[in-house]
Amino acid sequence: MPKYMFAASYTKQGLDGVRAEGAQARVDALAPVFESMGGHLDGFYFAFGDVDAYALAELPDDETAAAVALAVSSSGAVTTRTIKLLTADQVDAAIAKAVPYRAPGA
């Protein structure tokens, strides 16, 4: 099953919710979301910097990952970036493909 990393940045509204409910409440709220979509939450980590949290998850396909990201972002409490993760085997398969690309000026 494909793996995705969701990078979340909380709005003031979202941060107020985290402070009121506690950090574990976010994990507890997200795990069933991924499960209901046929996937699994692999990990959830809070972070310093412009990204407040990272969720690592398995989901059936890109459309499902997009649906989750759209639902979360439309709450107004968080903005998300979704990154599709690749295994080493997938990268090796990509390396093996011939791509007829020519760099500008080459």
N, C-alpha and C positions, 0 to 999 in steps of 0.2 A: 504494500500500500504506500502511496506517495507520502513523503514527509514535508511539513511546512513549518516555517518559523514566522510567528506573528509578532511584530515589534509594535508595542503599544505606548502611546504618549497620552497621559491623562490630561483632561481639561481641568479647570478649577473645580467644576462640578464633580468630576470623577475622583479627584484627589480628596474632596470633602467626603465622598462616599467611602473611600478606602479608609480614611481616618476614623469615620464613624463606625464602620462595620469590622475593620481589621483586615489585614492583608490576606489571611487564610480564607476569608469569605470570598475573595476573588477566585481563588483556586477552586473552592467548593462550588462556585457558580458556573465556572467554565467547564469543568470536567463533564458534567452531564450534557452540556451543549454539544461537545465533540462526539460523545457517545450516541446522542440522538440523531446525529448526522452520519452514523455508520463508522465513526472513527474512534480515536483515543487520544487523550491528553498525555503526552510523554513527560512533560516537565513544565514548570512555571517558575520564572525567576524575576525578581525585582532587580533594578539596576540604577546606577548613577548616570547622570548626563541627560541628553535630550530624549532618550528612550527610557521610559519608566519601568517597563516590564517586557519580558519575552515569554511567549508560550510556544512550546514545541509540540507538534501534534501530527498524527497520522490521519489522513482523510482519504475517502475513496477516489477523488479526482479534483481537478482544478476548479470545476464549476462549484463543487461543494465548498472548497476553500474560499472561493470568492463570495459565496452566499454567507458564510460565517463572517468574513471580514466586513461585508456590507451591513449585516445586522448589527455587529458590534459598533462600527463607526457611526451608524445612523442613530445610535443612542444619544449622541452629543456629549457623552462623558469621556470619550476616548477617540483618538485617531489611530489608525493602524496602517502598517506596511506589511505586506505578505511576501515572504521569500520562499520559493520552492527549493527544497534541499535535494541534492543528488548524492548518490552513493559513489564510491570509487569505481565500481563496475560501470555505472552509467557514464562517468567522465571518461573512462577508458574507451567505451563504445563511441563516444563523441569524438575522441581523438582519432579513432580509426576511420572516421568518415572524411572523404576528400571534399573540400569546399573550394569552389573555383572563384576565390576572392582575390582582387588586385587592390593593393593600397593606393591611395591618391598619389599621383606622381611617380608611381613605380613602373 
